[in-house]
Amino acid sequence: MSLNAVLFDMDGTLVDSESMHFECWSQLLAPYNVSYNEVEFCQRFSGRPTLEAAIDIKNEHNLNVSAQFLADEKYRLFGEYVKTNLPPVMPFTEQTLHAVKNSGLKMALVTGSARSEAMPILKGLGFYKLFDTIVTKDDVTNPKPAGDPYLLALEHIHVDPEHAIAVEDTYTGVCAATNAQVSVVAIANHHTVDHDFSKATYKMADLGEFWQWVESQL
């Protein structure tokens, strides 16, 4: 392929933030006497839209608040949490982001998180200025697994889908990329090793292996 752009997911792909999302959910649900096992929760909800998770949780426990309220509160709690608690980066994240930037390829962040959740992480870790565009769930009507976030990112950087590659860590993310007709590399983390990645164009072990592949395309 003629490669012009790399489109990165954030949570679970660039940063190991799923445990932080779980902590915020736990804090939110404690007053309702609802608790989950972290491993099971992350395996179940990693990559899924927050509102979708909230709907499941509300229905499962017959909560007397709306799913939208739960989702909004979770966005608020996480946005506050990451102002003082940055997640660890995934292996080879910093090296790969700088290498892609220095290669001259366009680079976008396409996340299912809210802007209030993503920005403190990107700015706190010094990654914000590396990206040519950042698309969050707030920027589209239909977030992942719809292809809309990827299509909007491609529109911003003026690159056609066939000249881009996405990097994702969940089934939801892989579906979003393929729904936008973008080739996608699946890199599982410890929460998503059992996800269905059959739609992925490639499956790789980590971002270091991904950068080696990118180099072969230049």
C-alpha positions as CSV (number, residue, x, y, z in Angstrom):
1,M,0.0,0.0,0.0
2,S,1.0,3.6,-0.4
3,L,1.0,4.8,3.2
4,N,0.3,8.5,4.0
5,A,-1.1,8.4,7.5
6,V,-1.3,6.5,10.7
7,L,-4.4,6.8,12.9
8,F,-3.9,5.8,16.6
9,D,-6.5,4.8,19.1
10,M,-5.6,5.9,22.7
11,D,-6.9,3.9,25.6
12,G,-5.2,0.5,25.7
13,T,-3.2,1.2,22.5
14,L,-1.0,4.2,23.5
15,V,-1.7,4.3,27.3
16,D,-2.6,1.6,29.8
17,S,-5.7,3.4,31.1
18,E,-8.3,0.7,31.4
19,S,-7.6,0.3,35.2
20,M,-8.2,4.0,35.6
21,H,-11.5,3.8,33.8
22,F,-12.4,0.9,36.1
23,E,-11.5,3.0,39.2
24,C,-13.8,5.8,38.1
25,W,-16.7,3.4,37.4
26,S,-16.2,1.8,40.8
27,Q,-16.3,5.2,42.5
28,L,-19.4,6.1,40.6
29,L,-21.2,2.9,41.3
30,A,-20.3,2.5,45.0
31,P,-23.3,4.6,46.3
32,Y,-25.6,2.2,44.4
33,N,-23.9,-0.9,46.1
34,V,-22.7,-2.1,42.7
35,S,-19.2,-3.5,42.4
36,Y,-17.4,-5.5,39.7
37,N,-14.2,-7.6,39.5
38,E,-11.6,-5.4,37.7
39,V,-10.4,-8.1,35.3
40,E,-14.0,-9.2,34.3
41,F,-15.1,-5.6,34.0
42,C,-12.3,-4.5,31.7
43,Q,-12.6,-7.6,29.5
44,R,-16.3,-6.9,29.2
45,F,-16.3,-3.2,28.6
46,S,-12.9,-2.3,27.1
47,G,-13.4,-0.4,23.9
48,R,-17.2,-0.2,24.2
49,P,-18.8,3.3,24.2
50,T,-19.3,4.6,27.7
51,L,-23.1,5.1,27.2
52,E,-23.4,1.6,26.0
53,A,-21.7,0.3,29.1
54,A,-23.9,2.6,31.3
55,I,-27.0,1.1,29.7
56,D,-25.9,-2.4,30.4
57,I,-25.0,-1.5,34.0
58,K,-28.3,0.3,34.6
59,N,-30.3,-2.6,33.3
60,E,-28.3,-5.2,35.0
61,H,-28.8,-3.7,38.4
62,N,-32.1,-1.9,37.9
63,L,-30.7,1.4,38.9
64,N,-33.1,4.4,39.4
65,V,-30.9,6.8,37.4
66,S,-30.6,7.2,33.7
67,A,-27.8,5.7,31.7
68,Q,-27.0,9.1,30.3
69,F,-26.5,10.4,33.9
70,L,-24.1,7.5,34.6
71,A,-22.2,8.1,31.4
72,D,-21.9,11.9,32.1
73,E,-20.8,11.3,35.6
74,K,-18.2,8.8,34.5
75,Y,-16.8,11.3,31.9
76,R,-16.6,13.9,34.7
77,L,-14.9,11.7,37.2
78,F,-12.3,10.4,34.7
79,G,-11.6,13.9,33.4
80,E,-10.9,15.1,37.0
81,Y,-8.9,11.9,37.9
82,V,-6.4,12.2,35.0
83,K,-5.6,15.8,35.8
84,T,-3.4,14.4,38.6
85,N,-3.0,10.7,37.7
86,L,-1.6,10.0,34.3
87,P,-1.7,6.5,32.9
88,P,1.5,4.5,32.1
89,V,2.3,4.3,28.4
90,M,2.2,1.0,26.5
91,P,5.5,-0.5,25.4
92,F,7.2,1.5,22.6
93,T,4.6,4.3,22.6
94,E,6.9,7.2,22.8
95,Q,9.5,5.8,20.4
96,T,6.8,4.9,17.8
97,L,4.9,8.2,18.0
98,H,8.1,10.3,17.5
99,A,9.3,7.9,14.8
100,V,6.0,8.3,12.8
101,K,6.1,12.0,13.3
102,N,9.7,12.3,12.1
103,S,8.9,10.1,9.1
104,G,6.7,12.8,7.6
105,L,3.5,10.7,7.7
106,K,0.3,12.4,8.8
107,M,-0.7,11.3,12.3
108,A,-4.1,11.4,13.9
109,L,-5.6,10.3,17.3
110,V,-9.0,8.7,17.0
111,T,-10.5,7.9,20.4
112,G,-13.8,6.7,21.8
113,S,-13.1,8.8,25.0
114,A,-14.6,12.2,25.6
115,R,-12.4,15.2,24.9
116,S,-12.4,16.0,28.7
117,E,-10.9,12.5,29.2
118,A,-8.4,12.5,26.4
119,M,-6.9,16.0,26.6
120,P,-5.4,15.8,30.1
121,I,-3.6,12.5,29.1
122,L,-2.3,13.8,25.8
123,K,-1.1,17.1,27.2
124,G,0.2,15.6,30.4
125,L,2.3,13.0,28.5
126,G,3.5,15.6,25.9
127,F,1.8,13.8,23.0
128,Y,-0.8,16.5,22.1
129,K,1.4,18.4,19.7
130,L,2.5,15.3,17.8
131,F,-0.9,14.8,16.2
132,D,-2.2,16.6,13.1
133,T,-5.7,16.1,14.3
134,I,-7.5,14.6,17.3
135,V,-11.0,13.2,17.1
136,T,-12.9,12.2,20.2
137,K,-16.4,10.8,20.7
138,D,-17.6,14.3,21.2
139,D,-16.8,15.3,17.6
140,V,-19.2,12.8,16.0
141,T,-22.8,11.8,16.2
142,N,-21.9,8.1,15.9
143,P,-18.8,7.1,17.8
144,K,-16.9,3.8,17.5
145,P,-17.8,1.1,16.4
146,A,-19.2,3.4,13.6
147,G,-16.6,4.4,11.1
148,D,-17.5,8.1,11.5
149,P,-14.5,9.1,13.8
150,Y,-12.0,7.6,11.4
151,L,-13.7,9.3,8.4
152,L,-13.7,12.6,10.2
153,A,-9.9,12.3,11.0
154,L,-9.1,11.4,7.4
155,E,-11.1,14.4,6.2
156,H,-9.1,16.7,8.6
157,I,-5.8,15.4,7.3
158,H,-6.9,15.1,3.6
159,V,-6.0,11.5,3.3
160,D,-8.0,8.8,1.5
161,P,-8.9,5.6,3.5
162,E,-6.8,3.4,1.3
163,H,-3.6,5.4,2.1
164,A,-4.0,5.1,5.9
165,I,-3.5,2.5,8.6
166,A,-5.2,2.4,12.0
167,V,-3.9,0.9,15.2
168,E,-6.5,-0.5,17.7
169,D,-6.6,-2.8,20.7
170,T,-10.3,-3.8,20.9
171,Y,-13.0,-5.5,18.8
172,T,-15.0,-2.2,18.8
173,G,-12.0,-0.2,17.5
174,V,-11.2,-2.7,14.8
175,C,-14.8,-2.6,13.6
176,A,-14.7,1.2,13.6
177,A,-11.6,1.3,11.3
178,T,-13.0,-1.4,8.9
179,N,-16.3,0.4,8.8
180,A,-14.4,3.4,7.4
181,Q,-12.6,1.2,4.9
182,V,-9.3,1.7,6.7
183,S,-6.8,-1.1,7.1
184,V,-6.2,-1.8,10.8
185,V,-3.5,-3.4,13.0
186,A,-4.8,-5.1,16.1
187,I,-2.5,-5.0,19.1
188,A,-4.1,-6.8,22.0
189,N,-3.4,-5.9,25.6
190,H,-4.0,-8.0,28.7
191,H,-7.6,-7.0,28.8
192,T,-8.4,-7.7,25.2
193,V,-6.5,-10.9,24.3
194,D,-9.8,-12.7,23.9
195,H,-11.4,-10.1,21.6
196,D,-12.4,-11.1,18.1
197,F,-9.8,-9.6,15.8
198,S,-10.8,-11.5,12.7
199,K,-11.6,-8.3,10.9
200,A,-8.1,-6.8,11.4
201,T,-5.8,-6.5,8.5
202,Y,-2.8,-7.4,10.6
203,K,-2.2,-8.6,14.2
204,M,1.0,-7.5,15.9
205,A,2.6,-8.0,19.3
206,D,3.3,-4.4,20.2
207,L,4.0,-0.9,18.8
208,G,7.6,-1.7,18.2
209,E,6.6,-4.4,15.7
210,F,4.2,-2.0,14.2
211,W,6.9,0.7,13.6
212,Q,9.1,-1.9,11.9
213,W,6.2,-2.6,9.5
214,V,5.7,1.1,8.9
215,E,9.4,1.5,8.0
216,S,9.0,-1.3,5.4
217,Q,6.2,0.8,3.7
218,L,8.2,4.0,3.4
